[in-house]
Every structure is written in C-alpha cells, then in structure tokens.
C-alpha cells in the first residue's frame, strides 16, 4: 500500500508543524506501511502557512506542499490534493488534531479491506468532547442526513477519512459541494453507488475554543441544512448520475 495523507491547511501556520510531526510519527509506527506521503493542501492562506509548509516540505522527504494562490474552499482543495496524490489509498486529517492521530493505524488497517473508512464521534465506543450546543447541532444534522438522504452512517463530518483512490476518483466529478458539505455529499453518493464503508470509533476533542474556530455557527449551520434540502431535491429529480 502507498498511503497519501492530506492535511488541509487554511491559516494553519501555528498548528501545521505539530500536525506534520504527529502524522509522521504515527505513520512510521504502522507495521507493513512501507510507503507514505503527507500532502499539505494549503488553500490560499492569508498568514504565513505557505512559508511554514515549504520549510516542512524541505525538512522531510515524505512531505509535499500543494499551494493554491486563491481560496478554493475545503472540498475543492481536497479534490485537488487527492488528484495529485501518488498513493493508491488517500486520506485526510484535520490539522487541529481534534481526532487523536493514534487512530491513523486503524485508518490504514481498515483501508486494506474497504473502499472508504471514516472516523466517527458518535458510535458507542467513541469518546468525543465538545460543547453541548455543538453536539446538539451536529447530532441534528446527522439525523437529518439519515432521514432525508438515506444514509446509514452515524457521523458524516468528522475530519478523519480514507478512500481507495480508484473508487474516489469515480465519485469526485459528481460532488458539487465546495466547502463543509463535501464530506456528506460524497458519503451519500458512495452509499448509493454501493461502495463498502467502514465507520469506526475515535477519540475526538473539540478544538478552536475562545472564538478561534473557523466555523461560523450561524452561517455554516444554516448552509449545511439548506445543503441537505438541495441534495434531497436533486436526488428526487434524478440530478445525480449514481
């Protein structure tokens, strides 16, 4: 297996070095994983993330920096990185390390048998720490995805996923979302296409306290719920070729 791990980075200069170090450390521990790369998908950052990413790419031979001069949005930045990845399995992990990097071993292991592997905060064995308001919003969102879009999964938005690249590339042209809804749209389409998906429990801690989070609750939550409705209408109207 050649494993490509993407670290999406928008204004992540402070978090990026520790994320790269943690990813390298955990990936090097995995038995049988002889080849891996870490792609920093820097998405039109306004801080010095590009300079930090370049230094890391020069320091470590496994690290590559993929620069975008303009902001693409999380979904499009991931699409670009996945298409450039050299691995036959591609994955991504949020730079804030909300998901404990120790789970990379499970992500790699399950990827040997499944088309898609996703970390989940809402399985019985999961250990997730977050504010009550965000927990309620996330649970409500996931419930509506299951109820309106027919998903069988518990958690669609955890930033810890892996894909068999050949299967992913068949789906990407059908994914319309550019930002936060990307994961959900992709997973719903994957289930409708009959891809095998493994959801496993992770340890997860909410990051970005003190108003530093990039998620604007009012804007992004409303947009997510509207996105569910738009996708429901598109599926009903036969707008997806799956």
FIFI-46867 format. One record per residue (C-alpha): residue in three letters; x, y, z. Coordinates in pm, whole numbers, padded with zeros to 5 digits, always signed. Layout:
<atoms>
ALAXYZ ...
</atoms>
This chain:
<atoms>
UNK+00000+00000+00000 UNK+00108+00354-00078 UNK-00078+00581+00167 UNK-00127+00953+00094 UNK-00237+01167+00389 UNK-00368+01515+00309 UNK-00355+01792+00568 UNK-00595+02069+00453 UNK-00445+02398+00570 UNK-00603+02742+00565 UNK-00431+02986+00804 UNK-00276+02698+01000 UNK+00080+02827+01044 UNK+00081+02763+01419 UNK-00079+02417+01408 UNK+00088+02278+01097 UNK+00430+02173+01238 UNK+00280+01970+01524 UNK+00029+01810+01286 UNK+00302+01702+01044 UNK+00519+01570+01327 UNK+00230+01373+01476 UNK+00130+01228+01139 UNK+00487+01121+01056 UNK+00535+00967+01399 UNK+00217+00761+01384 UNK+00253+00652+01021 UNK+00610+00532+01081 UNK+00481+00302+01358 UNK+00236+00114+01137 UNK+00357-00238+01050 UNK+00368-00311+00679 UNK+00324+00052+00572 UNK+00640+00097+00371 UNK+00538+00394+00158 UNK+00351+00706+00259 UNK+00341+01075+00180 UNK+00196+01375+00360 UNK+00047+01645+00138 UNK-00006+01990+00287 UNK-00301+02121+00086 UNK-00253+02490+00157 UNK-00567+02671+00047 UNK-00496+03036-00028 UNK-00383+03113+00326 UNK-00355+03472+00443 UNK-00097+03409+00715 UNK+00248+03252+00673 UNK+00116+02899+00625 UNK+00281+02877+00277 UNK+00624+02954+00422 UNK+00579+02706+00706 UNK+00459+02440+00462 UNK+00762+02497+00238 UNK+01001+02460+00532 UNK+00836+02133+00633 UNK+00848+02001+00277 UNK+01222+02075+00261 UNK+01282+01920+00604 UNK+01104+01589+00545 UNK+01125+01387+00224 UNK+00775+01242+00282 UNK+00612+01587+00290 UNK+00483+01778-00012 UNK+00338+02128-00022 UNK+00048+02186-00261 UNK-00013+02560-00292 UNK-00331+02738-00403 UNK-00293+03109-00471 UNK-00665+03169-00414 UNK-00907+03016-00164 UNK-01074+02712-00319 UNK-01282+02601-00023 UNK-01227+02283+00177 UNK-01394+02048-00071 UNK-01218+02175-00383 UNK-00884+02189-00202 UNK-00924+01824-00104 UNK-01024+01730-00460 UNK-00709+01895-00593 UNK-00488+01722-00338 UNK-00643+01379-00391 UNK-00596+01400-00766 UNK-00229+01486-00719 UNK-00169+01213-00460 UNK+00061+00927-00553 UNK-00092+00673-00316 UNK-00348+00408-00403 UNK-00518+00497-00073 UNK-00577+00866+00004 UNK-00688+01016+00332 UNK-00721+01343+00515 UNK-00688+01455+00875 UNK-00776+01795+01019 UNK-00466+01993+01118 UNK-00607+02086+01459 UNK-00569+01717+01559 UNK-00920+01707+01701 UNK-00912+01336+01615 UNK-00634+01164+01804 UNK-00359+01080+01548 UNK-00313+00739+01709 UNK-00615+00630+01503 UNK-00410+00654+01184 UNK-00315+00290+01239 UNK-00681+00189+01225 UNK-00745+00416+00928 UNK-00465+00245+00735 UNK-00562-00103+00854 UNK-00928-00081+00756 UNK-00830+00075+00421 UNK-00690-00261+00316 UNK-01044-00406+00311 UNK-01286-00118+00247 UNK-01339+00146-00023 UNK-01397+00419+00237 UNK-01303+00438+00605 UNK-01434+00711+00834 UNK-01365+00804+01194 UNK-01684+00853+01393 UNK-01757+01056+01705 UNK-02100+00901+01758 UNK-02052+00526+01785 UNK-02095+00360+02124 UNK-01720+00321+02177 UNK-01636+00675+02059 UNK-01504+00927+02308 UNK-01587+01280+02199 UNK-01560+01601+02399 UNK-01746+01907+02276 UNK-01984+02181+02391 UNK-02347+02084+02433 UNK-02468+02332+02170 UNK-02234+02197+01903 UNK-02316+01838+01999 UNK-02689+01907+01953 UNK-02634+02080+01618 UNK-02411+01801+01490 UNK-02644+01525+01604 UNK-02938+01707+01448 UNK-02751+01745+01121 UNK-02653+01378+01108 UNK-03009+01272+01192 UNK-03147+01475+00901 UNK-02887+01332+00663 UNK-03002+00983+00758 UNK-03371+01072+00745 UNK-03374+01278+00424 UNK-03079+01142+00226 UNK-03096+00776+00325 UNK-02750+00749+00480 UNK-02677+00463+00718 UNK-02380+00634+00882 UNK-02364+00794+01225 UNK-02110+01070+01157 UNK-02059+01242+00822 UNK-01840+01539+00919 UNK-01551+01407+01127 UNK-01228+01525+00963 UNK-01066+01183+00954 UNK-01134+00974+00643 UNK-00960+00747+00393 UNK-01056+00636+00042 UNK-00943+00384-00214 UNK-00826+00633-00475 UNK-00972+00450-00775 UNK-01318+00449-00615 UNK-01291+00811-00501 UNK-01195+00942-00845 UNK-01511+00788-00991 UNK-01721+00985-00743 UNK-01548+01324-00738 UNK-01696+01452-01068 UNK-02044+01412-00914 UNK-01966+01600-00592 UNK-02084+01961-00613 UNK-02006+02095-00264 UNK-01703+02319-00230 UNK-01690+02363+00146 UNK-01823+02193+00461 UNK-02091+01977+00294 UNK-01830+01798+00080 UNK-01796+01501+00319 UNK-02169+01444+00349 UNK-02242+01466-00022 UNK-01956+01230-00102 UNK-02062+00972+00158 UNK-02426+00974+00048 UNK-02323+00924-00315 UNK-02078+00649-00214 UNK-02352+00456-00038 UNK-02584+00489-00335 UNK-02302+00364-00560 UNK-02263+00054-00343 UNK-01911+00125-00215 UNK-01801-00054+00101 UNK-01768+00181+00400 UNK-01621+00117+00745 UNK-01713+00353+01027 UNK-01503+00315+01342 UNK-01495+00495+01679 UNK-01235+00760+01756 UNK-01121+00977+02042 UNK-01208+01334+01948 UNK-01174+01667+02129 UNK-01329+01992+02010 UNK-01067+02249+01914 UNK-01075+02620+01841 UNK-01215+02746+02168 UNK-01230+03112+02259 UNK-01382+03220+01929 UNK-01090+03093+01718 UNK-01282+02828+01529 UNK-01320+02875+01155 UNK-01681+02755+01174 UNK-01930+03041+01179 UNK-02221+02867+01351 UNK-02497+03089+01217 UNK-02371+03090+00859 UNK-02234+02737+00822 UNK-02507+02553+01012 UNK-02780+02721+00809 UNK-02591+02644+00489 UNK-02550+02280+00589 UNK-02919+02232+00648 UNK-03001+02405+00321 UNK-02748+02179+00152 UNK-02933+01871+00280 UNK-03255+02000+00130 UNK-03090+02088-00201 UNK-02935+01743-00227 UNK-03267+01579-00140 UNK-03438+01768-00422 UNK-03156+01686-00665 UNK-03174+01314-00579 UNK-03551+01316-00617 UNK-03521+01489-00953 UNK-03255+01247-01077 UNK-02984+01513-01074 UNK-02706+01272-00974 UNK-02580+01004-01210 UNK-02511+00735-00948 
</atoms>
